[in-house]
Amino acid sequence: MSANVVLKYAENEPIIDKDVRALIDELKDAVYSAEDLLDEIAAIALRSRMEPEGQTSMATKVSRFFSSLNPFERGMESKLGKIFEQLEYLLNQEGIRGLKEYCKGEKKFQRSRQTSSVDESGVFYGRDGEKEAIMQLLHPEILTENQIDVIPIVGMPGVGKTTLAQFIFNDERVKEWFDLKAWVCVSDQFNVFRVTKAILDEITSGCDDSQNLYQLQLRLKEKLLGKKFLFVLDDVWNENYEDWDDLRRPFTSGAQNSKIIVTTRNERVASIMKTVQTCPLGILSDDDCWKIFAKHAFVDGIPSMHRDLEVIGEAIAKRCIGLPLAANALGGLLRWKDADEWNEILESDLWDKLEKEGTTIPSSSRLSYHYLPSNLKRCFACCSIFPKDYEFKKEELILLWMAEGLLQISENDGNAEDWKVVVVHLK
């Protein structure tokens, strides 16, 4: 319990000192090892209870319990001893002792039980100009000298590159202008085979079983022959021109003026791939950021009905520095909260501390994570076992959390709503 108190505090307070952070990581490992051991003991105890006991004394039951253990389980006492020693050692380290002192009497921000189900279309504020500029480049009457036009959307994390591309991709006009379209999340692991296969599967509504790149590209070339296509390559990081050159070879069989939209945060990636001008995506105005925040923070979507929160909310929205993702996350975090909790977010010193950490994740986005309860943070940590951009089913993820003991759900317990909060944040 003492270790868990320290960890809960550390999760809500960004630790800048690298040595202290290393100690916190060791303490986490030790606590997880202790939890694993307790699960193991619970399983053995369950087996023991399932056996006929008769009228035996507690001493006899305990003796029988330990004597029934297999050779691996006989080392249980040794395992317990080692874990206790490790926990005691870590909790007595100077850096951890300092955190324990801070924990005393410290008020923690706790999320009340709620649902943050929101309309994701609300993120799309203030981007009409950029959208129409790109739609003009896609228009069939706008002809260029290029066989394929590659249009990069470039911007910092959380600024809405993917959201803008999604709205363009799903626009009704796109369905009329193009014979084929495909969306592929490329991510930082650029693999020509994987991306080619993903495009082919998208446009054929099936799964190609070709085993090598040559076969895949031959199939793709056949499917694109004479067809006008729109591809979106989302979240591209690769700066290797040869990889890009390999990927686009089959594309040349498509019709003239086919289009490819690329989203990236990297200007060099854009310069390697583009054939027309880059579409730079800047931050939103404070007003647009406030609209996004308000849409997610107020259940009825009408800030004027909540005068006590409106002024505080506008100030929080300004601290989102024009990033729609941050406004979305913080709005969802404060949904159903009272004015005191809104003020606690606004006046939190975490804004400045997070910026000092030098991370590429905006402080406003990380703040929404820091104020989640510890058990929900572990739900996020559990998702790190998936590869980047892995698509999972919501129900399967919840079952995984439950199997890991991360959700304490009973039939009449409002905690059943907690998983919804995490799923919304994962979007």
C-alpha positions as CSV (number, residue, x, y, z in Angstrom):
1,M,0.0,0.0,0.0
2,S,2.8,2.4,0.8
3,A,4.4,1.7,-2.6
4,N,1.1,2.3,-4.4
5,V,0.6,5.6,-2.6
6,V,4.0,6.8,-3.9
7,L,3.2,5.6,-7.4
8,K,-0.2,7.3,-7.5
9,Y,1.5,10.6,-6.5
10,A,4.3,10.1,-9.0
11,E,1.8,9.6,-11.8
12,N,0.0,12.8,-11.0
13,E,3.3,14.8,-10.6
14,P,5.7,14.9,-13.6
15,I,9.1,13.9,-12.2
16,I,11.9,15.7,-14.0
17,D,14.9,14.2,-12.1
18,K,16.1,11.2,-14.2
19,D,17.4,9.3,-11.2
20,V,14.1,9.6,-9.4
21,R,12.2,8.5,-12.5
22,A,14.5,5.4,-12.7
23,L,13.6,4.6,-9.1
24,I,9.9,5.1,-9.8
25,D,10.2,2.6,-12.7
26,E,11.9,0.1,-10.5
27,L,9.2,0.5,-7.9
28,K,6.5,-0.1,-10.5
29,D,8.2,-3.3,-11.5
30,A,8.4,-4.4,-7.9
31,V,4.7,-3.7,-7.3
32,Y,3.7,-5.5,-10.4
33,S,5.9,-8.5,-9.3
34,A,4.1,-8.5,-6.0
35,E,0.7,-8.4,-7.7
36,D,1.7,-11.3,-9.9
37,L,2.8,-13.3,-6.8
38,L,-0.5,-12.5,-5.0
39,D,-2.4,-13.8,-8.1
40,E,-0.3,-17.0,-8.0
41,I,-1.0,-17.5,-4.3
42,A,-4.7,-16.8,-4.9
43,A,-4.8,-19.5,-7.6
44,I,-3.1,-22.0,-5.3
45,A,-5.5,-21.2,-2.5
46,L,-8.5,-21.7,-4.8
47,R,-7.2,-25.1,-5.8
48,S,-6.8,-26.0,-2.2
49,R,-10.3,-24.9,-1.3
50,M,-11.8,-27.0,-4.1
51,E,-10.4,-30.2,-2.5
52,P,-12.4,-32.0,0.3
53,E,-11.3,-30.7,3.6
54,G,-13.4,-32.5,6.3
55,Q,-13.2,-31.4,9.9
56,T,-9.6,-30.2,10.1
57,S,-8.0,-27.5,12.1
58,M,-6.6,-24.3,10.6
59,A,-3.1,-25.4,11.4
60,T,-3.7,-28.6,9.6
61,K,-5.2,-26.8,6.6
62,V,-2.2,-24.4,6.4
63,S,0.3,-27.3,6.7
64,R,-1.6,-29.2,4.0
65,F,-1.6,-26.1,1.8
66,F,2.1,-25.6,1.9
67,S,2.9,-29.3,1.7
68,S,0.8,-29.7,-1.4
69,L,2.8,-27.2,-3.4
70,N,4.9,-28.4,-6.3
71,P,8.7,-27.8,-6.3
72,F,8.2,-24.5,-8.1
73,E,5.6,-23.3,-5.6
74,R,7.8,-24.4,-2.6
75,G,9.9,-21.4,-3.4
76,M,7.0,-19.1,-2.5
77,E,8.4,-18.0,0.8
78,S,11.7,-17.1,-0.9
79,K,9.9,-15.1,-3.5
80,L,7.9,-13.2,-0.9
81,G,11.1,-12.4,1.0
82,K,12.8,-11.1,-2.1
83,I,9.9,-8.9,-3.1
84,F,9.6,-7.4,0.4
85,E,13.3,-6.7,0.5
86,Q,13.1,-5.0,-2.9
87,L,10.1,-2.9,-1.9
88,E,11.7,-1.9,1.4
89,Y,15.0,-1.0,-0.3
90,L,13.3,1.2,-2.9
91,L,10.9,2.9,-0.5
92,N,13.9,3.9,1.7
93,Q,15.8,5.5,-1.2
94,E,16.2,9.3,-0.8
95,G,14.3,10.2,-3.9
96,I,11.3,8.0,-3.0
97,R,11.3,9.1,0.6
98,G,11.0,12.7,-0.6
99,L,7.9,11.7,-2.7
100,K,6.4,9.9,0.4
101,E,6.6,13.1,2.3
102,Y,4.8,15.1,-0.4
103,C,2.1,12.4,-0.4
104,K,1.0,13.3,3.1
105,G,-2.1,15.4,3.0
106,E,-1.9,16.0,-0.7
107,K,-5.3,16.4,-2.3
108,K,-5.7,14.4,-5.5
109,F,-7.9,15.2,-8.4
110,Q,-10.2,12.2,-8.9
111,R,-12.4,11.6,-11.9
112,S,-16.1,11.0,-11.0
113,R,-17.9,8.1,-12.6
114,Q,-19.1,9.3,-15.9
115,T,-19.3,8.7,-19.6
116,S,-17.4,10.8,-22.1
117,S,-19.1,9.6,-25.3
118,V,-18.6,12.5,-27.7
119,D,-19.3,13.3,-31.3
120,E,-15.9,13.2,-33.0
121,S,-17.1,15.5,-35.8
122,G,-16.9,18.3,-33.3
123,V,-13.2,18.4,-33.7
124,F,-13.6,19.9,-37.2
125,Y,-13.8,23.6,-36.4
126,G,-11.9,26.3,-38.2
127,R,-10.6,24.0,-41.1
128,D,-13.0,24.9,-43.8
129,G,-10.4,27.0,-45.7
130,E,-7.8,24.3,-45.7
131,K,-10.3,21.6,-46.6
132,E,-11.6,23.5,-49.6
133,A,-8.1,24.4,-50.7
134,I,-7.3,20.7,-50.9
135,M,-10.6,19.9,-52.5
136,Q,-9.7,22.3,-55.3
137,L,-6.5,20.3,-55.9
138,L,-8.6,17.2,-56.1
139,H,-11.2,18.7,-58.5
140,P,-11.3,16.8,-61.9
141,E,-11.3,20.1,-63.8
142,I,-8.0,21.1,-62.3
143,L,-5.4,19.5,-64.5
144,T,-1.6,19.3,-63.8
145,E,1.3,18.0,-65.7
146,N,1.8,15.2,-63.2
147,Q,0.7,11.6,-63.7
148,I,-0.1,11.6,-59.9
149,D,-0.4,14.6,-57.6
150,V,1.0,14.1,-54.1
151,I,-0.5,16.6,-51.6
152,P,1.2,16.7,-48.2
153,I,-0.6,17.9,-45.1
154,V,2.1,19.0,-42.6
155,G,1.7,20.1,-39.0
156,M,2.6,19.5,-35.4
157,P,1.2,16.6,-33.3
158,G,-2.4,17.1,-32.3
159,V,-3.2,19.9,-34.8
160,G,-5.7,17.8,-36.7
161,K,-3.9,16.5,-39.8
162,T,-5.6,13.1,-39.8
163,T,-9.0,14.6,-39.0
164,L,-8.7,17.0,-42.0
165,A,-7.7,14.1,-44.2
166,Q,-10.7,12.0,-43.0
167,F,-13.2,14.7,-43.8
168,I,-11.8,15.1,-47.3
169,F,-11.7,11.3,-47.8
170,N,-15.3,10.9,-46.8
171,D,-16.6,14.0,-48.7
172,E,-19.4,13.1,-51.1
173,R,-17.6,14.9,-54.0
174,V,-14.6,12.5,-53.7
175,K,-16.9,9.5,-54.4
176,E,-17.9,11.2,-57.7
177,W,-14.4,12.3,-58.7
178,F,-12.5,9.0,-58.2
179,D,-13.0,5.4,-59.3
180,L,-11.0,4.0,-56.4
181,K,-9.9,5.2,-53.0
182,A,-7.9,3.7,-50.1
183,W,-6.8,4.8,-46.7
184,V,-3.6,3.4,-45.2
185,C,-2.0,4.3,-41.9
186,V,1.7,4.1,-42.6
187,S,3.2,5.2,-39.2
188,D,6.9,5.1,-38.3
189,Q,7.5,1.5,-39.5
190,F,7.5,2.1,-43.3
191,N,7.3,-1.2,-45.0
192,V,6.7,-1.2,-48.8
193,F,5.2,-4.7,-48.8
194,R,2.8,-3.9,-45.9
195,V,1.6,-0.6,-47.4
196,T,1.2,-2.1,-50.9
197,K,-0.8,-5.0,-49.5
198,A,-3.0,-2.6,-47.4
199,I,-3.8,-0.5,-50.5
200,L,-4.6,-3.6,-52.5
201,D,-6.8,-5.1,-49.8
202,E,-8.7,-1.7,-49.5
203,I,-9.5,-1.4,-53.2
204,T,-10.4,-5.1,-53.7
205,S,-12.3,-5.6,-50.5
206,G,-10.4,-8.7,-49.9
207,C,-7.2,-10.2,-48.7
208,D,-4.5,-10.9,-51.2
209,D,-2.3,-13.9,-50.3
210,S,0.6,-13.0,-52.5
211,Q,3.9,-13.8,-50.7
212,N,6.3,-11.3,-52.3
213,L,6.4,-7.6,-53.3
214,Y,6.6,-8.3,-57.0
215,Q,3.4,-10.3,-57.1
216,L,1.6,-7.7,-54.9
217,Q,2.7,-4.8,-57.1
218,L,1.7,-6.7,-60.3
219,R,-1.8,-7.3,-58.9
220,L,-2.1,-3.7,-57.8
221,K,-0.9,-2.4,-61.2
222,E,-3.7,-4.5,-62.8
223,K,-6.3,-3.1,-60.5
224,L,-5.3,0.5,-61.0
225,L,-5.0,0.2,-64.8
226,G,-6.9,3.2,-66.3
227,K,-8.6,4.0,-63.0
228,K,-8.5,7.4,-61.3
229,F,-7.7,6.9,-57.6
230,L,-7.3,8.7,-54.4
231,F,-5.0,7.3,-51.7
232,V,-4.4,8.7,-48.2
233,L,-1.1,7.7,-46.6
234,D,-1.6,8.8,-43.0
235,D,1.2,9.5,-40.5
236,V,4.3,9.1,-42.7
237,W,7.7,9.4,-41.1
238,N,10.1,7.7,-43.5
239,E,12.6,10.0,-45.1
240,N,14.1,7.4,-47.5
241,Y,13.4,8.4,-51.1
242,E,14.2,4.9,-52.4
243,D,11.4,3.4,-50.2
244,W,8.9,5.9,-51.6
245,D,10.1,5.3,-55.1
246,D,9.6,1.5,-54.7
247,L,6.1,2.0,-53.3
248,R,4.8,4.3,-56.1
249,R,5.9,2.1,-59.1
250,P,2.5,0.4,-59.6
251,F,0.7,3.8,-59.2
252,T,1.7,4.9,-62.7
253,S,-0.8,2.5,-64.3
254,G,-3.6,4.6,-62.9
255,A,-5.4,7.3,-64.8
256,Q,-3.9,10.8,-65.3
257,N,-4.4,13.2,-62.3
258,S,-4.9,10.5,-59.7
259,K,-4.1,11.9,-56.2
260,I,-2.3,10.9,-53.1
261,I,-2.7,12.8,-49.8
262,V,0.1,12.4,-47.3
263,T,-0.2,13.5,-43.6
264,T,3.1,14.0,-41.8
265,R,4.7,16.2,-39.1
266,N,8.0,16.1,-41.0
267,E,8.8,18.8,-43.6
268,R,11.5,16.6,-45.1
269,V,9.1,13.8,-45.7
270,A,6.8,16.3,-47.5
271,S,9.6,17.6,-49.7
272,I,10.6,14.1,-50.8
273,M,7.0,13.0,-51.7
274,K,5.2,16.1,-52.9
275,T,4.4,17.1,-56.5
276,V,2.3,20.1,-55.7
277,Q,2.5,22.7,-52.9
278,T,2.4,21.5,-49.3
279,C,-0.7,22.3,-47.2
280,P,0.7,23.5,-43.9
281,L,-1.8,23.1,-41.0
282,G,-1.3,25.7,-38.3
283,I,-2.9,26.0,-34.9
284,L,-6.5,27.0,-34.5
285,S,-7.7,30.3,-33.2
286,D,-8.6,30.6,-29.5
287,D,-12.3,30.9,-30.5
288,D,-12.3,27.7,-32.5
289,C,-10.4,25.9,-29.8
290,W,-13.0,27.1,-27.3
291,K,-15.8,25.7,-29.6
292,I,-14.2,22.3,-29.6
293,F,-13.6,22.3,-25.8
294,A,-17.2,23.5,-25.1
295,K,-18.7,20.8,-27.4
296,H,-17.0,18.1,-25.3
297,A,-17.2,19.7,-21.9
298,F,-20.8,20.7,-21.8
299,V,-23.4,17.9,-22.0
300,D,-25.9,20.2,-23.7
301,G,-23.3,21.9,-25.8
302,I,-24.4,25.3,-24.6
303,P,-21.8,27.2,-22.5
304,S,-24.1,30.1,-21.8
305,M,-26.2,27.8,-19.7
306,H,-23.2,27.3,-17.4
307,R,-22.0,30.8,-16.5
308,D,-19.9,29.7,-13.6
309,L,-17.9,27.4,-15.9
310,E,-17.8,29.5,-19.1
311,V,-15.1,31.9,-18.1
312,I,-12.9,29.2,-16.6
313,G,-13.4,27.0,-19.8
314,E,-12.4,29.8,-22.1
315,A,-9.2,30.3,-20.1
316,I,-8.4,26.5,-20.3
317,A,-9.1,26.5,-24.0
318,K,-6.5,29.3,-24.5
319,R,-3.9,27.1,-22.7
320,C,-4.5,24.4,-25.4
321,I,-2.4,26.6,-27.7
322,G,-4.7,26.0,-30.7
323,L,-4.5,22.2,-30.7
324,P,-7.9,20.6,-31.3
325,L,-6.8,17.2,-29.9
326,A,-5.9,18.9,-26.6
327,A,-9.2,20.8,-26.4
328,N,-11.1,17.6,-27.2
329,A,-9.3,15.6,-24.4
330,L,-9.6,18.3,-21.7
331,G,-13.2,19.0,-22.6
332,G,-14.0,15.3,-22.2
333,L,-12.0,15.2,-18.9
334,L,-14.0,18.0,-17.3
335,R,-17.4,16.9,-18.5
336,W,-19.8,16.6,-15.5
337,K,-17.2,18.3,-13.2
338,D,-17.9,21.3,-10.9
339,A,-16.2,24.7,-11.0
340,D,-13.6,23.8,-8.3
341,E,-12.3,20.9,-10.4
342,W,-12.3,23.1,-13.6
343,N,-10.2,25.7,-11.6
344,E,-7.9,23.0,-10.4
345,I,-7.0,22.1,-14.0
346,L,-6.7,25.8,-15.0
347,E,-4.4,26.7,-12.1
348,S,-2.4,23.4,-12.1
349,D,1.4,23.8,-12.1
350,L,1.6,20.7,-14.3
351,W,1.3,22.9,-17.4
352,D,4.7,24.4,-16.8
353,K,6.3,21.3,-15.5
354,L,5.2,19.2,-18.4
355,E,6.7,21.7,-20.8
356,K,10.1,21.5,-19.0
357,E,10.2,17.7,-19.7
358,G,10.9,18.5,-23.3
359,T,8.4,16.0,-24.7
360,T,6.8,16.3,-28.2
361,I,3.4,15.6,-26.6
362,P,1.6,18.9,-25.9
363,S,1.2,19.7,-22.1
364,S,-2.5,20.1,-22.5
365,S,-2.9,16.6,-23.9
366,R,-0.6,15.1,-21.2
367,L,-2.5,16.9,-18.5
368,S,-5.7,15.1,-19.4
369,Y,-3.8,11.8,-18.9
370,H,-2.2,12.9,-15.6
371,Y,-5.5,13.6,-14.0
372,L,-7.0,10.2,-14.8
373,P,-7.2,7.9,-11.8
374,S,-4.2,5.4,-11.5
375,N,-6.3,2.4,-12.4
376,L,-7.3,4.0,-15.7
377,K,-3.7,5.0,-16.4
378,R,-2.8,1.3,-16.2
379,C,-5.5,0.6,-18.8
380,F,-3.5,2.9,-21.1
381,A,-0.2,1.3,-20.2
382,C,-1.8,-2.1,-21.1
383,C,-2.3,-0.8,-24.6
384,S,1.4,-0.5,-25.1
385,I,1.6,-4.2,-25.9
386,F,-0.1,-3.5,-29.3
387,P,2.0,-2.3,-32.2
388,K,1.5,1.3,-33.2
389,D,-1.8,1.9,-35.2
390,Y,-3.0,-1.7,-34.4
391,E,-6.7,-1.8,-34.8
392,F,-8.5,-3.5,-31.9
393,K,-12.2,-4.1,-31.0
394,K,-13.5,-2.2,-28.0
395,E,-15.0,-5.3,-26.5
396,E,-11.8,-7.3,-26.8
397,L,-9.8,-4.5,-25.1
398,I,-12.3,-4.3,-22.2
399,L,-12.0,-8.1,-21.7
400,L,-8.2,-7.8,-21.7
401,W,-8.4,-5.1,-19.0
402,M,-10.8,-7.3,-17.0
403,A,-8.5,-10.3,-17.3
404,E,-5.6,-8.3,-16.1
405,G,-7.6,-7.1,-13.1
406,L,-7.5,-3.5,-14.2
407,L,-11.3,-3.0,-13.9
408,Q,-13.3,-3.7,-10.8
409,I,-16.7,-4.2,-12.1
410,S,-19.8,-5.6,-10.3
411,E,-23.3,-5.8,-11.5
412,N,-24.5,-2.7,-9.5
413,D,-21.3,-0.8,-9.6
414,G,-20.9,2.5,-11.5
415,N,-17.3,1.6,-12.1
416,A,-18.5,-0.1,-15.2
417,E,-18.5,3.3,-16.8
418,D,-14.7,3.8,-16.3
419,W,-13.7,1.8,-19.3
420,K,-15.7,4.1,-21.5
421,V,-13.6,7.1,-20.4
422,V,-10.4,5.3,-21.5
423,V,-11.8,4.1,-24.8
424,V,-12.8,7.7,-25.6
425,H,-9.3,9.0,-24.8
426,L,-7.8,6.2,-26.9
427,K,-9.5,7.6,-30.0
